[in-house]
Amino acid sequence: MQGMPDEISYSIEKLVKFVGKDREAVVAFYGGEPLLKANLVKELIDVLPAKKFVLQTNGFFIEKLSSYIHKLDSILLSIDGRQQTTDFYRCPSCYNKVMNALQFLKKNGYRGEIIARMAASIKTDIYEDVMHLLHHFPYVHWQLDVIWSNLWHLEEFKEWAEESYKPGIKKLVKIWIEKLKENKILGIIPFLGIASRILHGGNGLPCGAGKNAIAITTDGKILACPIAPDFQWNVLGNFDEWKKIDIGKPCKSCSIYDICGGRCLFAYKEKLWGNDGFNEICKITKFTINEIEKYKDTLMEWKEELRYPPYNNTTEIIP
């Protein structure tokens, strides 16, 4: 990750001791691309006393893990939808490489959670891209490419939200509810997570950043959020001592806070699109939640089944 040493500069024993303080610890390998250091990932899986292991990867080097895939509880493969969408955002043939990684997992009998992890941006048709991935993956998750994006500016985002994203969300919610009525739960993770919070309540940021989830850098810093190593507010401390950080107003006084939880700590702290941009993202968050809440009576029939995620699998829930 940018701004950090390429190699770990602290002893693995120190990390083992730190993780061991939490009997429910979930360890996620996150990048950059963690499988550029596949042997280190395997070493850490062997020694860390975690209850669960999660991997976020582009899938290009998944075969380097060989049998270690079975020691991972969730694997998130970065793929943005249809082939033309994915290859536009990432690189030519990226889609095929990720699909090859998916086939590797299936061929080798991987039984953990496989999640297609999308970034949704200017070329995304959320309905078409999500439905395409659901033909191949059991779960699909997406995060909006907003605030820091270099693909578009705020006015383009507003237009896309009204003309493409919101209509696509309505169609996705409709088909998701239709499948529920047919006794099938489609693995659309934002809908699962939002429904879970509608039915069972929430507790702050869905990703837990800075409160019950932290990132550990290669030089031993404790961060609230792994995507913002260069921001001082994000540095919580080190192995010996670290503080917690949380979302504040206006999010905590919002009517949907129990469900949304503030959405994203980085977006809350660094309003790179200004207050107008922050509010525009809030609008589509509220839109998505409201579309799902319309069907609360149907959701109640599935109350116990709609608990998601079962542990922190690094999906943010609120796009």
N, C-alpha and C positions, 0 to 999 in steps of 0.2 A: 504494500500500500504506500502511496506517495507520502513522503515526509518521514518514513520509518526506515530503520536499517533492514537490509535484505535478510540478514541472519538473526536468530534469537540471541540476545546478549545477556540473558540471565540463565541460571541453572534450571534444568527441567525439574529437579527436586523441589525447587522453590514453587514452581507452578503446581506440582503434585500436592504439596502441602496446602496451597491456597485453595485449590479445587476441593480438596478433602474436607474443608470446613463446612461445605454444603452437602448434606446427605441426598438432596434432590437435584444435584447439579446436572445441567444440560450443557454440553460443550459443543459449540458450532465452529466449524472450519470455514472461514470467510476470507474474501480477498479484496482486490486482485483475484488471482486464480490459485487456490490452495494446492491444487494437484501439480503445480510446478515443483512443489516440495512433497511429492507423494510419500517418499520414505519417512519424512518427518511426521507426516500425518499418521502413518501406520505406527510409528514409535509412540506417538502421543496417545493413540487409541489403546495401545498395550499398557501404558503406565498410569494414565489419568483415572482417578476413582470417580468417574461420572456415571450417573444413572442412564443418561441418554447421550447419543452422539448424532450430530447433524452436519451435513455437508452442503454448501452452496458451490456449484461448479458450472463451468461452461460445457463440461462433459468431454472435452477433447482428449483428456488423458485418463479417463475413468478406468481403462484396462490396467493401468499401473497399480491400482488398488487390489486387483485380483480378488482373492477370497475375503479381503477386508471389507468389501461392500456389505457383507452379512453382519458386520459389527456396527453398522450405521443404522439408526432408527428412521431417519428421514434424509432423502437426497433431493435437493432442489436443482433442477437443470435449467439454465438460462436459455429461454427460447421465447420469442416475442409474438408467436402466432403462426400464420401461414408462411410458406417459404419466402415469398416476396417481401413480406413484412420483416421477418427475421434477418434476412440477408441484407436488406436496406440499412437496418440499424447497426448491424454488427460487421459482417464481412461476407463475401461470396462463399458459398458452400457451408456456411455456419449451420444452417438448418439441417443439412444432411449429416453433419458431424454430431449434432445433438441427437438426432434420430438414431444414429448408430449407437450412441451411448445408451439410449433408452432400450434398444434391442439387446445390448450387452447385459443390462440389468435383468431383463425378462428372460433371456436365454439361460442365465446363470441362476435363475430361481430366486431373485431378490424379493423378499417379502415385506420389507419396510415400506414407508410412505414415499411415493414418487410424486414430486410436484413440479409442474411446468411453471417456471417463474418468469413472468412477462414484465417488460417495461412498456407502458402504453404512452404513445406520443403522437406526433402529427400525422403519421401514415397509418395509424391503428384504426381499424374498424372493430370496436370492442366485441360486438356480437359475432362477426365472422371469425375473428382470430381466436376468441375463447372457444367457440363451438368447434372449430377445427381442432384445437388442442385436446378437447374432451373426447375426440374420437381415438386419441392415442394415449392420453395420460389419465390416470384416475383422479388427479387433482390439478386445478389450475389456479394460479394466484397472479395478481398483477399489481404493480405500483405505478402511479402516474409520474411521468417524466416532467416534473414541474419545478419551479423555483430556480434551479441551477441549470436548466436545460439550455443547450446552445442550438437546438433544432428549431425553436420558435420563440416568439415573444408573447406577452400577455394578451394582446388583442387577437392573435391567431388562436391562442388557447381558448379564449372566450367563444370564438366562432365555432371551433371544433367541438367544444362542450355542448353547445346548443344544437348544432346541426348533425353531429355524429354520436358523441358519447352518451348523452342523455337518452336519445331514442334507442341506442343499443342496449343501455342498461335496462330500460323498460322491457325490451324484447327478451333479454336474458332472465330477468326476474319472472316474467310470465312463463317461460318454458321451465324454469326451475320449480315454480309452484305447481305447474301441470304435472311434472314428474313426481313431485311429492305426493300428489293425489293419486298417482299410479304406483305408490309404494316404492319409489326409487329416489335416492338422495344423490343428486348430481354434485360432484366435487368442486363446486365453485367456491373457493375458499373465502373471498370477501363476504359472500352471502351466508356461508356457514357461520363465520365469526360474528357477523352482525346479528344474525338470528339468535345465536347463542347469547349474546349480550342483551338482546331484547328480552329473552326468556329467563335468563339467569343472572343478569346484571354484569357489570364490569368493574375493573379496578385500575383506572388510569390508562396510560398509554398501552395499547394492545401489545406492542413489542417489548414493553417493560424497560425501555432505555433509561439508564441512570437511576433506576429504582430497584428492580429485581432482575435486570439484565445489564451486563457490562461488556465492554470489549477490552481485550488485553493486547497491547501492541508488542512488537518484537523487541522493543527496548524497555518493556516492563511497566509502561504507563497504564493506568486504568482509565478508560474512556467511557462516557455515557453512551455514545453512538459511534459505531465504527467508521462512518462515512465522513467524519469531521475531525481528523486528527490535528488540524492546524488551528483550531479555535480554543482559546484558553478556557472559556466557560465549560468546554466539553471534557477537560482533563480533571478527573475526580481525585487522583492520587496515585498510589502505587500499592504493591503487595502488602506493605506494612500498615498503611492507613489510607482510607479513601472515604469520601463523603457521598451523599446521594443528592440527586437533583430532580426537579419535578416541573411539570407544566403549571402555569398560573393563570391569571386573568388575561383575556376575557373568556378563555376556554372553560375554566372551572365554573363560571356562572352561566354557561350555555345550556339550553334545554336538552341537548342531545349529548352532553358530556359523558354521562354514564355509559353510552354506547360507543361514541367516538373516542373518548379518552384524551382528546387533544390532537389526534391523528399522528403527528410527527414532531418530535422534539427539535430536530434541525430546522424545519420550516417555521416552527414557533419562535425559535431564537433568532434565526437569520431570514428576515422577510426580504429576500432578494428581489422579489417582484413588488415590494412595498405592501402597504395595508390593503390596497385595492386587490392585488394578486392574492394575498392571504384570504381575503373575503370571498373571492371568486372560487377558490378551492373549497372553502367552507360550504359554499352554495351547492356544489355538486356532491359533497359528502352528505349534506342534509338531504339532497334529492335521492341519493342511493338508499339511505336509511329509511326515508319516508316511503319509497317504493316497496321496500320489504315489509315495513310495518303495516301496510295496507292489508296484508294477509296474515295478521297476527293470529286469527282464529285457526287457520290452517297450521301455522307453526306450533300452536299449543298442542295439537294432536301428536306432534313429534318432539315434545319437550325434552325427553330424556335422550333421544337420539341426536338432537341438535346441540351437542356440547363440543365446541371446537375453539382452539386446538386442544388436544388432550394434554399437551405440554408445550413449552415454548419451542416451536419448530422453526423460528425466525421469520414466519410470515407476519406481516404487519397488520393484516385484517382490513384496515381502512385504507383504500387506495389513495 
